[in-house]
Amino acid sequence: MYSALMSTPERLIESTRELLWERGYVGTSPKAILERAGAGQGSMYHHFKGKPDLALAAVRRTAEDMRATAEGVLGGPGTPYERIEAYLRRERDVLRGCPIGRLTMDPDVIASGELRAPVDETLDWIRERLAGIVEEGREQGQFAPSLDAEEIAATILATVQGGYVLARASGSPAAFDTGVRGLLSLLAPRGTTTTGPEA
């Protein structure tokens, strides 16, 4: 499953990331991590203090990846509207849900200040990044001056996270796509169409 060149700690982190996404913290047992990583018994405790330490490394890695993916789109070419549109329409595994957003529904993660910190920091970072782009669009006259950048950024983030939930509930990505199209139609500068590839 993993490259033979990948070190044991890396395999353990990647396995834990996948299992946290699929099963949550309680459902991610040390045995399941070791099996998925193809690691021998005791490997986890050789490289990490235990499951909480490994889970923290996995959550931090997921958070870093999510920020890097978002920045790859939000920091790309185009007008502020086009960059927001690219962020909303980027390829996602919608039915699996957001690997960070799903952690907010895990009571064990939320109860742990240490595990929760990278989740909060990532969502805050995305919201602030989006707010900066909305403000840029206001200054350029692309968005109405009456728009509040922080509120619009929160709405974009809520549309994405809520879209994941609705898509999973219905078993179809159509609900996510509908939310994205609706938000883009509200944000679109006059004369801009929102047709194009689905999110």
C-alpha positions as CSV (number, residue, x, y, z in Angstrom):
1,M,0.0,0.0,0.0
2,Y,2.8,2.4,0.8
3,S,6.1,2.9,-1.0
4,A,9.0,0.7,0.2
5,L,11.0,3.9,0.5
6,M,8.6,5.4,3.1
7,S,10.0,5.2,6.6
8,T,8.0,3.4,9.4
9,P,7.1,6.7,11.2
10,E,5.8,8.1,7.9
11,R,3.7,4.9,7.3
12,L,2.3,5.2,10.8
13,I,1.4,8.8,10.3
14,E,-0.2,8.2,6.9
15,S,-2.2,5.2,8.2
16,T,-3.4,7.2,11.2
17,R,-4.5,10.1,8.9
18,E,-6.6,7.8,6.8
19,L,-8.1,6.0,9.8
20,L,-9.0,9.2,11.6
21,W,-10.8,10.4,8.4
22,E,-12.6,7.1,8.1
23,R,-13.3,6.1,11.7
24,G,-12.6,9.0,14.0
25,Y,-10.3,8.9,17.0
26,V,-12.0,6.2,19.1
27,G,-12.4,3.9,16.0
28,T,-8.7,4.3,15.2
29,S,-7.1,1.5,17.3
30,P,-3.3,1.0,17.6
31,K,-3.9,-2.5,16.0
32,A,-5.6,-1.0,13.0
33,I,-2.9,1.6,12.6
34,L,-0.2,-1.1,12.6
35,E,-2.1,-3.3,10.2
36,R,-2.6,-0.6,7.7
37,A,1.0,0.7,8.0
38,G,2.4,-2.8,7.6
39,A,4.4,-2.2,10.8
40,G,5.3,-4.7,13.5
41,Q,3.9,-4.7,17.0
42,G,5.6,-2.1,19.1
43,S,6.6,0.1,16.2
44,M,4.2,2.8,17.3
45,Y,5.7,3.0,20.8
46,H,9.2,2.9,19.4
47,H,8.6,6.1,17.3
48,F,5.8,7.8,19.3
49,K,4.7,8.0,22.9
50,G,1.4,6.4,22.1
51,K,-1.8,6.8,20.1
52,P,-2.4,10.4,21.3
53,D,1.1,11.5,20.2
54,L,0.7,9.7,16.8
55,A,-2.8,11.1,16.3
56,L,-1.4,14.6,16.9
57,A,1.3,14.1,14.3
58,A,-1.4,12.9,11.9
59,V,-3.8,15.8,12.5
60,R,-0.9,18.3,12.1
61,R,0.0,16.7,8.8
62,T,-3.6,16.8,7.5
63,A,-3.8,20.4,8.6
64,E,-0.6,21.3,6.7
65,D,-1.8,19.5,3.6
66,M,-5.2,21.2,3.7
67,R,-3.6,24.7,4.0
68,A,-1.1,23.9,1.2
69,T,-3.9,22.7,-1.1
70,A,-6.0,25.8,-0.4
71,E,-3.1,28.1,-0.9
72,G,-2.3,26.5,-4.2
73,V,-5.7,27.7,-5.5
74,L,-6.2,30.9,-3.5
75,G,-2.7,32.1,-4.3
76,G,-3.0,31.2,-8.0
77,P,-3.7,33.5,-10.9
78,G,-6.9,35.3,-11.6
79,T,-9.2,37.9,-10.1
80,P,-10.4,37.6,-6.5
81,Y,-13.7,36.1,-7.8
82,E,-11.9,33.6,-10.0
83,R,-9.7,32.4,-7.2
84,I,-12.6,32.0,-4.9
85,E,-14.4,30.1,-7.6
86,A,-11.4,27.9,-8.2
87,Y,-11.3,27.1,-4.5
88,L,-15.0,26.2,-4.4
89,R,-14.8,24.1,-7.6
90,R,-11.5,22.4,-6.9
91,E,-11.5,18.6,-7.1
92,R,-12.6,17.0,-3.8
93,D,-13.7,13.6,-2.6
94,V,-17.0,15.1,-1.5
95,L,-18.6,11.9,-0.2
96,R,-15.6,11.2,2.2
97,G,-16.1,14.6,3.8
98,C,-13.4,17.1,4.8
99,P,-10.6,15.4,6.7
100,I,-10.3,18.5,9.0
101,G,-14.0,19.3,9.2
102,R,-14.9,15.8,10.2
103,L,-12.6,16.0,13.2
104,T,-14.7,18.8,14.6
105,M,-17.5,16.3,15.0
106,D,-15.2,13.9,17.0
107,P,-15.8,14.4,20.7
108,D,-12.4,13.1,21.6
109,V,-10.7,15.5,19.3
110,I,-12.7,18.5,20.5
111,A,-12.1,17.5,24.2
112,S,-8.4,17.6,23.7
113,G,-6.9,21.1,23.4
114,E,-3.8,19.6,21.8
115,L,-5.6,17.7,19.1
116,R,-8.1,20.5,18.5
117,A,-5.5,23.2,18.0
118,P,-4.4,22.3,14.5
119,V,-8.0,22.0,13.5
120,D,-9.0,25.4,14.8
121,E,-5.8,27.0,13.4
122,T,-6.5,25.6,9.9
123,L,-10.1,26.7,9.7
124,D,-9.1,30.1,11.0
125,W,-6.3,30.3,8.5
126,I,-8.6,29.5,5.6
127,R,-11.2,32.0,6.8
128,E,-8.6,34.8,7.1
129,R,-7.1,33.9,3.7
130,L,-10.6,34.1,2.1
131,A,-11.4,37.4,3.9
132,G,-8.2,38.9,2.4
133,I,-9.2,37.9,-1.1
134,V,-12.7,39.3,-0.6
135,E,-11.3,42.5,0.7
136,E,-9.0,42.6,-2.4
137,G,-12.0,42.2,-4.6
138,R,-13.8,45.0,-2.8
139,E,-10.9,47.4,-3.3
140,Q,-10.8,46.5,-7.0
141,G,-14.6,47.1,-7.3
142,Q,-15.3,43.5,-8.2
143,F,-17.4,43.0,-5.0
144,A,-19.9,45.4,-3.6
145,P,-18.4,47.8,-1.1
146,S,-21.2,46.9,1.4
147,L,-19.9,43.3,1.7
148,D,-18.2,42.4,4.9
149,A,-15.0,40.4,4.1
150,E,-15.0,38.4,7.3
151,E,-18.7,37.5,7.0
152,I,-18.3,36.5,3.3
153,A,-15.3,34.4,4.2
154,A,-17.2,32.6,7.0
155,T,-20.1,32.0,4.5
156,I,-17.7,30.5,1.9
157,L,-16.2,28.2,4.6
158,A,-19.7,27.3,5.9
159,T,-20.8,26.5,2.3
160,V,-17.9,24.1,1.8
161,Q,-18.3,22.3,5.2
162,G,-22.0,22.2,5.0
163,G,-21.9,21.0,1.5
164,Y,-19.8,18.0,2.6
165,V,-22.4,17.2,5.3
166,L,-25.4,17.4,2.8
167,A,-23.6,15.4,0.2
168,R,-22.8,12.6,2.7
169,A,-26.4,12.7,4.0
170,S,-27.8,12.3,0.5
171,G,-25.1,10.0,-0.8
172,S,-24.5,12.3,-3.8
173,P,-22.1,15.2,-4.5
174,A,-25.0,17.0,-6.1
175,A,-25.9,18.8,-2.8
176,F,-22.3,20.2,-2.5
177,D,-22.4,21.3,-6.2
178,T,-25.7,23.1,-5.7
179,G,-24.4,25.0,-2.7
180,V,-21.3,26.1,-4.6
181,R,-23.3,27.3,-7.6
182,G,-25.7,29.2,-5.4
183,L,-22.9,31.0,-3.5
184,L,-21.0,31.8,-6.7
185,S,-24.2,33.3,-8.2
186,L,-24.5,35.6,-5.2
187,L,-20.9,36.6,-5.3
188,A,-20.6,36.9,-9.1
189,P,-19.8,40.4,-10.4
190,R,-22.3,41.7,-12.9
191,G,-22.0,40.0,-16.3
192,T,-20.2,37.0,-14.9
193,T,-21.7,33.5,-15.4
194,T,-21.2,30.7,-13.0
195,T,-21.4,27.8,-15.3
196,G,-18.5,25.5,-15.6
197,P,-17.1,22.2,-14.2
198,E,-18.8,21.0,-11.1
199,A,-17.0,21.2,-7.7
